[in-house]
Amino acid sequence: MNKLSMITLLGFLLAVTPAVAQASPQTEMSTMGKITAVDLQRGTLTLDTGAQFALAPTLQYTTVPAINQEVQVTYSEQSGQKIAHIIDLAPPSNNRSMSTDVNRRK
C-alpha cells in the first residue's frame, strides 16, 4: 500500500469509529412498580416509584397497560430518557412463573 492510500484508510477509520460506537445497542435495565399513569397516544408510562418512560415504537403488548397494574419494565436510556421496550405483568406473589412477556421478540 502506498503512503497516500494508508493515510486515506486511516482517515476513513477515524471518521467511521464514532458512528459505529453510537450504533451499538444500549444496555437494558429493569425496574418494578405499579402504573400510576399511562398515555398510549403520547407513548408515556409512569410508575409509583416516580420512574417515567417513553414507550418504544416497537413495544407490543397482549394486555393494555392499565393504572394500578404491578409491572416490570425493561428499558434502555437514550439521550437521558428512559425508553421502555418490554412491559411484563408482575407475577403473583405466590407464583413467580406466571409472568407474561408483552413484547415478543422475533
Contacts in CASP RR format, 6 or more apart in sequence:
PFRMAT RR
TARGET T0000
AUTHOR 0000-0000-0000
METHOD contacts of the structure
MODEL  1
MNKLSMITLLGFLLAVTPAVAQASPQTEMSTMGKITAVDLQRGTLTLDTG
AQFALAPTLQYTTVPAINQEVQVTYSEQSGQKIAHIIDLAPPSNNRSMST
DVNRRK
1 9 0 8 1.000
25 76 0 8 1.000
26 76 0 8 1.000
26 77 0 8 1.000
26 78 0 8 1.000
27 76 0 8 1.000
28 74 0 8 1.000
28 75 0 8 1.000
28 76 0 8 1.000
28 85 0 8 1.000
29 74 0 8 1.000
29 75 0 8 1.000
29 76 0 8 1.000
29 77 0 8 1.000
30 72 0 8 1.000
30 73 0 8 1.000
30 74 0 8 1.000
30 75 0 8 1.000
31 47 0 8 1.000
31 49 0 8 1.000
31 51 0 8 1.000
31 72 0 8 1.000
31 73 0 8 1.000
31 75 0 8 1.000
32 47 0 8 1.000
32 70 0 8 1.000
32 71 0 8 1.000
32 72 0 8 1.000
32 73 0 8 1.000
32 90 0 8 1.000
33 47 0 8 1.000
33 48 0 8 1.000
33 49 0 8 1.000
33 51 0 8 1.000
33 70 0 8 1.000
33 71 0 8 1.000
33 72 0 8 1.000
33 73 0 8 1.000
33 90 0 8 1.000
34 47 0 8 1.000
34 48 0 8 1.000
34 68 0 8 1.000
34 69 0 8 1.000
34 70 0 8 1.000
34 71 0 8 1.000
35 45 0 8 1.000
35 46 0 8 1.000
35 47 0 8 1.000
35 48 0 8 1.000
35 65 0 8 1.000
35 66 0 8 1.000
35 67 0 8 1.000
35 68 0 8 1.000
35 69 0 8 1.000
35 71 0 8 1.000
36 46 0 8 1.000
36 47 0 8 1.000
36 48 0 8 1.000
36 50 0 8 1.000
36 67 0 8 1.000
37 44 0 8 1.000
37 45 0 8 1.000
37 46 0 8 1.000
37 67 0 8 1.000
38 44 0 8 1.000
38 45 0 8 1.000
38 46 0 8 1.000
38 65 0 8 1.000
38 66 0 8 1.000
38 67 0 8 1.000
39 45 0 8 1.000
40 55 0 8 1.000
40 64 0 8 1.000
40 65 0 8 1.000
43 54 0 8 1.000
43 55 0 8 1.000
44 52 0 8 1.000
44 53 0 8 1.000
44 54 0 8 1.000
44 55 0 8 1.000
45 52 0 8 1.000
45 53 0 8 1.000
45 55 0 8 1.000
45 65 0 8 1.000
45 73 0 8 1.000
45 84 0 8 1.000
45 87 0 8 1.000
46 52 0 8 1.000
46 53 0 8 1.000
47 53 0 8 1.000
47 71 0 8 1.000
47 73 0 8 1.000
51 73 0 8 1.000
51 82 0 8 1.000
52 82 0 8 1.000
53 73 0 8 1.000
53 75 0 8 1.000
53 82 0 8 1.000
53 83 0 8 1.000
53 84 0 8 1.000
54 81 0 8 1.000
54 82 0 8 1.000
54 83 0 8 1.000
54 84 0 8 1.000
55 83 0 8 1.000
55 84 0 8 1.000
56 83 0 8 1.000
56 84 0 8 1.000
56 85 0 8 1.000
58 85 0 8 1.000
58 103 0 8 1.000
59 84 0 8 1.000
59 85 0 8 1.000
59 86 0 8 1.000
59 87 0 8 1.000
59 103 0 8 1.000
60 102 0 8 1.000
60 103 0 8 1.000
60 104 0 8 1.000
61 87 0 8 1.000
61 102 0 8 1.000
61 103 0 8 1.000
62 100 0 8 1.000
62 102 0 8 1.000
63 89 0 8 1.000
63 100 0 8 1.000
63 102 0 8 1.000
65 71 0 8 1.000
65 87 0 8 1.000
69 89 0 8 1.000
69 90 0 8 1.000
70 89 0 8 1.000
70 90 0 8 1.000
71 87 0 8 1.000
71 88 0 8 1.000
71 89 0 8 1.000
71 90 0 8 1.000
72 87 0 8 1.000
72 88 0 8 1.000
72 90 0 8 1.000
72 99 0 8 1.000
73 84 0 8 1.000
73 86 0 8 1.000
73 87 0 8 1.000
73 88 0 8 1.000
74 84 0 8 1.000
74 85 0 8 1.000
74 86 0 8 1.000
74 87 0 8 1.000
74 88 0 8 1.000
75 82 0 8 1.000
75 83 0 8 1.000
75 84 0 8 1.000
75 85 0 8 1.000
76 82 0 8 1.000
76 83 0 8 1.000
76 85 0 8 1.000
77 83 0 8 1.000
85 103 0 8 1.000
86 101 0 8 1.000
86 102 0 8 1.000
86 103 0 8 1.000
87 102 0 8 1.000
87 103 0 8 1.000
88 99 0 8 1.000
88 100 0 8 1.000
88 101 0 8 1.000
88 102 0 8 1.000
89 99 0 8 1.000
89 100 0 8 1.000
89 102 0 8 1.000
90 99 0 8 1.000
91 97 0 8 1.000
91 98 0 8 1.000
91 99 0 8 1.000
92 98 0 8 1.000
END
